[in-house]
Amino acid sequence: MPKTQFKIAFFELEQWEKEYLSKRLKNYKLQFIDSHLNENNANQAKDANAIGIFIYSAVNKKILDKLPNLKLIVTLSTGFDHIDLKECRKRKISACNVPHYGENTVAEHTFALILNLTRMIHKAYERTTKGDFSIEGLRGTDLQGKTLGVVGIGSIGQHVARIAKGFEMKAIAYDKFRNLKLAKRLGFKYASFDYLLKNSDIITVHVPYNKETHHLINKKSISKMKNGVLIINTARGGIIGTSALLEGLRSGKIGGAGLDVLEGECLIKEEKQILSKHFLKECDLKTVLQDHLLLKHPSVIITPHNAFNSWEALHRILDTTILNINSFLKKKPVNVVK
C-alpha cells in the first residue's frame, strides 16, 4: 500500500508529540484522537490501517471488530499486555513495541541522587536559598575508590556500572545471570548478594518488582551492610521495606537514602503512564508522599518517580514508533511482539 494511502490513528498524545510525529510521518494520513482507545471512540478510527496507542488502550476482540482495515498496532510502551495478541494473529495484524528507551536516563538519575547525598547538595541548596552561605556541616565524601553495589545488572544496571567506572569507583554486581564478557568490558565484578551487602559503600537496586524481589532490602539484609551505607532506589518502591529502611536510618546503620520510588505507590507498569492525564486521575502521588515519614528525614532525598523523564527518553519512544511503522511498510518489521 502506498504511504499516502496508509492511515494511522494515534490515541492519547500530548500536543508536542502530535507535532513531532506529523513532521516525521508527513507522507502518511494521520489522525489524532485525544482520549485512549475504547469502545466509544473506536469507530472514529474505523478506516485506520494502523493505530498508535498506550497502555490504557485495551485492544481486544470488540475493539478489533470496529477496526476492519487494521494491519499494524504500535504501542508507545515497552509492555504489551493490553493487546490481545492471539486475536491479532488470527486477523494477521502485527504488533510492535518500544523495548528500550530510558536505560541511561535512569542510570544518570541514579548518580544524581548519589551525588546529592555524598556532597549534600540538597542541604547546601536549601541553606543558600535562605541567604546562608556557611559550609558548616556540609563536608562530603568522594566517590573515587568507593565500592558501588549494583543489585541487578540488566540494561539500566549496566549503565550504572559504566558510569561508576568514570568516577573510578569499584563496582560489584549481584545478578541471577552472569555475563563475564560484559563484566570485563564494563569493569565490574560479580558477587554474591551477601558479599555485596557487606562490602558496598553505596547500594543501588535495579531489579524488577515481583514476589521474589518484594522487600529484598529488609531488616535482615540491612543488618549485614556497612555502617553508614547509602541506599538508592530508582526501580520500584516495594523492593525496599519502608519500616526496615526507617529503622536503619534512625540507628545510623544507613547513612542516607536516595529514592525515586516509594512503597505504596499506585501500580506503575510503565513509567510513561505517570505523564498521562488518565494516571493522574486514578493516582495521587502527592498523597503517597505526604504519608511517608521518609519525606521529612534529613538524610533522605525523594524525587517523584521522575528518573525516566527526560526529553531524550521520550523522543526515543517516538523515534522507535516511527521506525516500527516505516519498517513494517518496507516489509522488514522490527520490535514485533509475539
C-alpha positions as CSV (number, residue, x, y, z in Angstrom):
1,M,0.0,0.0,0.0
2,P,1.4,3.5,-0.9
3,K,2.3,5.6,2.1
4,T,-0.1,8.3,1.1
5,Q,-3.0,5.9,1.4
6,F,-1.8,4.4,4.7
7,K,-3.8,5.8,7.5
8,I,-2.6,5.9,11.2
9,A,-4.7,6.8,14.1
10,F,-2.9,7.9,17.3
11,F,-4.5,8.0,20.7
12,E,-3.8,9.9,23.9
13,L,-0.8,12.1,22.8
14,E,0.5,15.4,24.1
15,Q,0.5,18.3,21.7
16,W,4.2,18.3,21.2
17,E,4.1,14.6,20.4
18,K,1.5,15.2,17.7
19,E,3.7,17.9,16.1
20,Y,6.8,15.7,16.3
21,L,5.0,12.8,14.5
22,S,3.3,15.0,12.0
23,K,6.7,16.3,10.8
24,R,8.2,12.9,10.5
25,L,5.3,10.9,9.1
26,K,4.1,13.6,6.7
27,N,3.7,11.0,3.9
28,Y,1.0,9.2,5.8
29,K,-2.6,10.1,6.6
30,L,-2.5,10.8,10.3
31,Q,-5.4,11.1,12.7
32,F,-5.1,12.2,16.4
33,I,-7.7,11.2,19.0
34,D,-7.1,12.8,22.4
35,S,-8.5,10.1,24.7
36,H,-7.4,6.4,25.0
37,L,-8.8,3.9,22.5
38,N,-12.1,2.4,23.8
39,E,-15.4,1.1,22.5
40,N,-16.9,4.6,22.4
41,N,-14.3,6.1,20.1
42,A,-13.0,3.1,18.1
43,N,-15.4,3.9,15.2
44,Q,-13.6,7.2,14.7
45,A,-10.6,5.1,13.5
46,K,-12.6,2.6,11.5
47,D,-10.6,3.4,8.3
48,A,-7.2,3.2,10.0
49,N,-4.6,0.8,8.8
50,A,-2.5,1.3,11.9
51,I,-3.1,2.6,15.4
52,G,-0.6,4.1,17.8
53,I,-1.7,3.5,21.4
54,F,-0.5,3.5,25.0
55,I,-1.2,1.0,27.9
56,Y,-4.6,2.5,28.7
57,S,-5.9,1.4,25.3
58,A,-7.0,-2.2,25.7
59,V,-7.1,-3.8,22.3
60,N,-9.5,-6.8,22.4
61,K,-11.9,-8.6,20.1
62,K,-14.6,-6.0,20.5
63,I,-12.2,-3.2,19.6
64,L,-10.7,-5.1,16.7
65,D,-14.2,-5.8,15.3
66,K,-14.6,-2.0,14.9
67,L,-11.2,-1.7,13.1
68,P,-11.7,-3.8,9.9
69,N,-8.8,-2.3,8.0
70,L,-6.2,-2.7,10.7
71,K,-2.8,-4.2,9.8
72,L,-0.5,-2.8,12.5
73,I,-0.6,-1.8,16.1
74,V,2.3,0.3,17.5
75,T,2.3,0.7,21.3
76,L,4.3,3.6,22.7
77,S,5.4,1.4,25.6
78,T,7.6,-1.5,26.5
79,G,4.7,-3.5,27.9
80,F,2.1,-5.0,25.6
81,D,-0.2,-7.0,27.8
82,H,-3.0,-4.5,26.9
83,I,-3.0,-6.1,23.4
84,D,-4.8,-9.4,22.7
85,L,-2.0,-10.9,20.6
86,K,-3.9,-14.2,20.0
87,E,-6.8,-12.3,18.4
88,C,-4.3,-10.2,16.4
89,R,-2.6,-13.3,15.0
90,K,-6.0,-14.6,13.8
91,R,-6.5,-11.4,11.9
92,K,-2.9,-11.2,10.6
93,I,-2.4,-7.9,12.5
94,S,1.2,-7.2,13.6
95,A,2.0,-5.5,16.9
96,C,5.2,-3.7,17.8
97,N,6.5,-2.1,21.0
98,V,9.4,0.1,22.3
99,P,11.7,-2.4,24.0
100,H,14.2,0.2,25.3
101,Y,14.2,3.9,25.8
102,G,15.4,5.1,29.3
103,E,18.3,2.9,30.4
104,N,20.9,5.7,30.5
105,T,18.3,8.2,31.7
106,V,17.5,6.3,34.8
107,A,21.2,5.5,35.4
108,E,22.1,9.2,35.2
109,H,19.3,10.0,37.7
110,T,20.8,7.3,40.0
111,F,24.0,9.2,40.1
112,A,22.2,12.5,40.6
113,L,20.8,11.0,43.8
114,I,24.2,9.6,44.8
115,L,26.0,12.9,44.3
116,N,23.3,14.8,46.1
117,L,23.8,12.5,49.1
118,T,27.6,12.4,49.1
119,R,28.0,16.1,48.6
120,M,24.9,17.2,50.5
121,I,23.8,19.4,47.6
122,H,20.2,19.4,48.7
123,K,21.1,20.7,52.1
124,A,23.5,23.3,50.6
125,Y,20.9,24.5,48.2
126,E,18.3,24.9,50.9
127,R,20.7,26.8,53.0
128,T,21.7,29.3,50.3
129,T,18.1,30.0,49.3
130,K,17.8,31.4,52.8
131,G,20.9,33.6,52.3
132,D,23.1,31.4,54.4
133,F,26.5,30.6,52.7
134,S,28.2,28.9,55.6
135,I,29.6,25.4,54.9
136,E,29.5,24.0,58.4
137,G,28.0,20.5,58.4
138,L,28.3,20.2,54.6
139,R,31.5,18.2,54.4
140,G,31.0,15.5,51.8
141,T,32.8,12.3,50.6
142,D,34.5,11.3,47.4
143,L,33.2,8.6,45.1
144,Q,36.6,7.7,43.9
145,G,37.7,4.5,45.5
146,K,34.3,3.7,47.0
147,T,32.5,0.4,46.3
148,L,29.2,0.6,44.5
149,G,27.0,-2.5,44.8
150,V,24.6,-2.8,41.9
151,V,21.7,-5.2,42.5
152,G,20.6,-6.2,39.1
153,I,22.9,-5.7,36.2
154,G,20.3,-5.5,33.4
155,S,20.0,-2.7,30.9
156,I,19.9,0.0,33.5
157,G,22.3,-1.6,35.9
158,Q,24.9,-1.9,33.1
159,H,24.8,1.9,32.5
160,V,25.2,2.4,36.3
161,A,28.3,0.3,36.3
162,R,29.7,2.1,33.3
163,I,29.2,5.5,34.9
164,A,30.8,4.2,38.1
165,K,33.9,3.4,36.2
166,G,34.2,7.0,35.1
167,F,34.2,8.0,38.8
168,E,36.9,5.5,39.5
169,M,34.7,3.5,41.8
170,K,34.9,-0.2,42.4
171,A,31.7,-1.7,41.0
172,I,30.4,-5.1,42.2
173,A,27.1,-6.6,40.9
174,Y,24.7,-9.2,42.0
175,D,22.5,-10.9,39.4
176,K,20.9,-14.3,38.8
177,F,22.6,-14.5,35.4
178,R,26.2,-13.8,34.9
179,N,27.9,-12.4,31.7
180,L,31.6,-12.5,32.3
181,K,32.4,-10.8,29.0
182,L,30.1,-7.9,30.0
183,A,31.8,-7.6,33.4
184,K,35.2,-7.4,31.8
185,R,34.1,-4.8,29.3
186,L,32.4,-2.6,31.8
187,G,34.9,-3.2,34.6
188,F,32.8,-4.6,37.3
189,K,32.9,-7.9,39.2
190,Y,30.1,-10.3,40.1
191,A,29.5,-11.0,43.7
192,S,27.0,-12.9,45.9
193,F,24.2,-10.9,47.5
194,D,25.7,-11.3,50.9
195,Y,29.1,-10.2,49.8
196,L,27.6,-7.1,48.1
197,L,25.7,-6.2,51.2
198,K,28.8,-6.5,53.4
199,N,31.2,-4.7,51.2
200,S,29.4,-1.9,49.4
201,D,29.6,1.8,50.4
202,I,26.6,2.5,48.2
203,I,23.9,0.1,47.2
204,T,21.6,0.8,44.2
205,V,18.8,-1.5,43.1
206,H,17.8,-2.2,39.5
207,V,15.7,-5.3,39.6
208,P,12.1,-5.8,38.5
209,Y,9.4,-5.9,41.3
210,N,7.9,-9.3,41.8
211,K,7.3,-11.8,44.6
212,E,11.0,-12.8,44.7
213,T,12.2,-9.2,45.0
214,H,9.5,-7.9,47.4
215,H,11.4,-6.4,50.4
216,L,14.7,-7.7,49.0
217,I,16.2,-5.0,51.2
218,N,14.8,-5.7,54.6
219,K,15.8,-5.7,58.3
220,K,18.0,-8.8,57.9
221,S,19.8,-7.6,54.7
222,I,20.3,-4.2,56.2
223,S,21.9,-5.7,59.3
224,K,24.6,-7.1,57.0
225,M,25.5,-3.8,55.4
226,K,28.4,-1.5,56.3
227,N,27.7,1.2,58.8
228,G,26.7,4.5,57.1
229,V,25.8,2.8,53.8
230,L,23.9,4.8,51.2
231,I,20.9,3.1,49.6
232,I,19.5,4.2,46.2
233,N,16.2,3.0,44.6
234,T,15.1,4.1,41.1
235,A,13.4,0.8,40.4
236,R,10.2,0.0,42.4
237,G,9.3,1.0,45.9
238,G,8.3,-2.4,47.1
239,I,11.8,-3.7,46.7
240,I,12.8,-1.9,49.9
241,G,10.8,-2.5,53.1
242,T,9.9,1.0,54.4
243,S,9.9,0.2,58.1
244,A,13.3,-1.5,57.8
245,L,14.7,1.5,56.0
246,L,13.4,3.9,58.6
247,E,14.8,1.8,61.4
248,G,18.2,1.7,59.6
249,L,18.2,5.5,59.2
250,R,17.2,6.1,62.9
251,S,20.0,3.8,64.1
252,G,22.6,5.3,61.8
253,K,23.2,1.9,60.1
254,I,22.1,3.6,56.9
255,G,23.8,6.9,56.3
256,G,21.3,8.1,53.7
257,A,18.8,7.1,51.0
258,G,18.0,8.5,47.5
259,L,14.6,7.3,46.5
260,D,12.8,8.0,43.2
261,V,10.1,5.4,44.1
262,L,8.2,4.6,47.3
263,E,6.5,1.6,48.7
264,G,2.7,2.2,48.4
265,E,2.8,3.9,45.0
266,C,-0.1,3.2,42.7
267,L,0.6,0.3,40.3
268,I,3.0,1.5,37.8
269,K,3.6,-0.8,34.9
270,E,5.1,1.7,32.5
271,E,7.0,4.9,33.6
272,K,5.5,7.0,30.8
273,Q,2.0,6.4,32.3
274,I,2.8,8.9,35.0
275,L,2.6,11.6,32.4
276,S,-0.9,10.5,31.3
277,K,-3.9,12.5,32.4
278,H,-5.6,9.1,32.9
279,F,-3.0,8.2,35.5
280,L,-3.3,11.5,37.4
281,K,-7.0,10.9,37.8
282,E,-6.5,7.5,39.4
283,C,-3.4,8.0,41.4
284,D,-2.3,10.9,43.6
285,L,1.5,10.6,44.2
286,K,1.3,13.7,46.5
287,T,-0.8,11.8,48.9
288,V,1.6,8.9,48.9
289,L,4.5,11.3,49.6
290,Q,2.7,13.1,52.4
291,D,2.0,9.8,54.2
292,H,5.7,8.9,54.3
293,L,7.9,9.6,57.3
294,L,10.8,9.4,54.9
295,L,9.7,12.7,53.3
296,K,11.0,14.8,56.2
297,H,14.0,12.8,57.1
298,P,17.1,14.9,56.7
299,S,19.2,12.1,55.2
300,V,16.7,11.1,52.6
301,I,16.2,12.6,49.1
302,I,12.9,11.8,47.4
303,T,12.1,12.5,43.8
304,P,8.6,11.9,42.4
305,H,9.2,8.8,40.2
306,N,11.0,11.1,37.7
307,A,14.1,9.2,36.8
308,F,12.8,8.2,33.4
309,N,11.6,11.7,32.5
310,S,14.0,13.3,30.0
311,W,13.3,14.8,26.7
312,E,15.7,12.4,25.1
313,A,14.0,9.3,26.5
314,L,10.6,10.5,25.4
315,H,11.9,11.3,22.0
316,R,13.4,7.8,21.8
317,I,9.8,6.4,22.3
318,L,8.5,8.4,19.3
319,D,11.6,7.6,17.2
320,T,11.2,3.9,17.8
321,T,7.5,4.1,17.0
322,I,8.3,5.8,13.7
323,L,10.9,3.1,12.9
324,N,8.3,0.4,13.7
325,I,5.9,2.0,11.2
326,N,8.4,2.5,8.4
327,S,10.0,-0.9,8.8
328,F,6.6,-2.6,8.7
329,L,5.7,-0.9,5.4
330,K,9.1,-1.9,4.0
331,K,8.2,-5.5,4.9
332,K,11.1,-5.6,7.2
333,P,9.3,-5.4,10.6
334,V,11.2,-4.7,13.8
335,N,10.3,-4.9,17.5
336,V,7.5,-7.2,16.8
337,V,5.9,-8.7,19.9
338,K,4.7,-12.3,19.9
